[in-house]
Amino acid sequence: MLGRFRKRPAAVARRLALHYVARSSPVHRLDARTKLFAVLVLSCALLRSNSLALSTLTLALATTTAAARLPWSLLGRTCRGWLPFLAMIFLVQSFSLPDVPLQTARDEVLKSCDPLRIWRAVSAFFPRQEVFRALATVWRLGLMVLWAVMFTAVTPPRDVQHAVLWLLRPLPFCPARRIAVMVALTLRFFTQLLDDLERIRVAEQARLGDKPFRPVRRLRTTVSALFRKAIIQSETTALALAARDYREDVSVDIPPWPVHHGLILSLVAIGLAALHFF
């Protein structure tokens, strides 16, 4: 039993999605506002994109991951966590009722012993055009998620707070400081919840490893323990803000955004727009 869980506590220290991964790379040294605008531009480009744009953005994601010296398992764990949701979207979008009645299609599947005829009858519910369209949708959503994970992995929460504050400060009647702090605390809150969920999972497997798998019981214990930790973390954060005498009227000095970063982003946006015409 001990040998089975000897290496599992190491999983607690793994960097999961929405965590900042400290590295010394050119991507990490970029201004947080540049990375935020880049993610916004890429997300807008993914809303209406063809196969060439999707392939280009996938290659750009792989290049950025290598340049940032991030572990490839970070993207793999993110895809594995979103796989049920993406699979459900694929099935719903690719499913289509055939032209023949449902009773006729069902009888053909039940009475036929030929695997080829069964495959044709089943594939009638999933037309090729709809399947390709669903694959493009899943590909597009997956890239959006992975680029967001990339942004959180190469940008410290404090820099994200300053970027949001700089972006909202010119807006009148907008509590920019409050919104920026809430964004940083939300990122911190979710990352802590992911760590707590991993600790709860490892603890449950260590204590119930020799018992039969009971999903309802484990779900009940996991949700209750995670909810308790979330309440404790929220109370701790509120007390920490009160102890530090948090005030919104304190000025924060943020350096100006480099002009050449804006020019580079403009060229990237023009290039992504040009991909839609090919």
Buried (B, 14 or more C-beta within 10 A) or exposed (E): EEEEBEEBEEEEEBBBBBBBBEBEBEBBEBBBBBBBBBBEBBBEBBEEBEEEBBEBBBEBBEEBBEBBBBBEEBBEBBBEBBEEEBEEBBEEBBEEEBEEEEEEBEEBBEEEEEEEEBEEBEEBBBBEEBBEBBBBBBBBBBBBBBBBBBBBBBBBBEBBBBBBBBBBEEEEEEEBBEBBBBBBBEBBBBBBBBBBBBBBBBBBEBEBEEEEEEEEEBEEBBEEBBEEBBEEBEEEBEEEEEEEEEEEEEEEEEEEBEEEBEEEBEEBBEEBEEBEEE
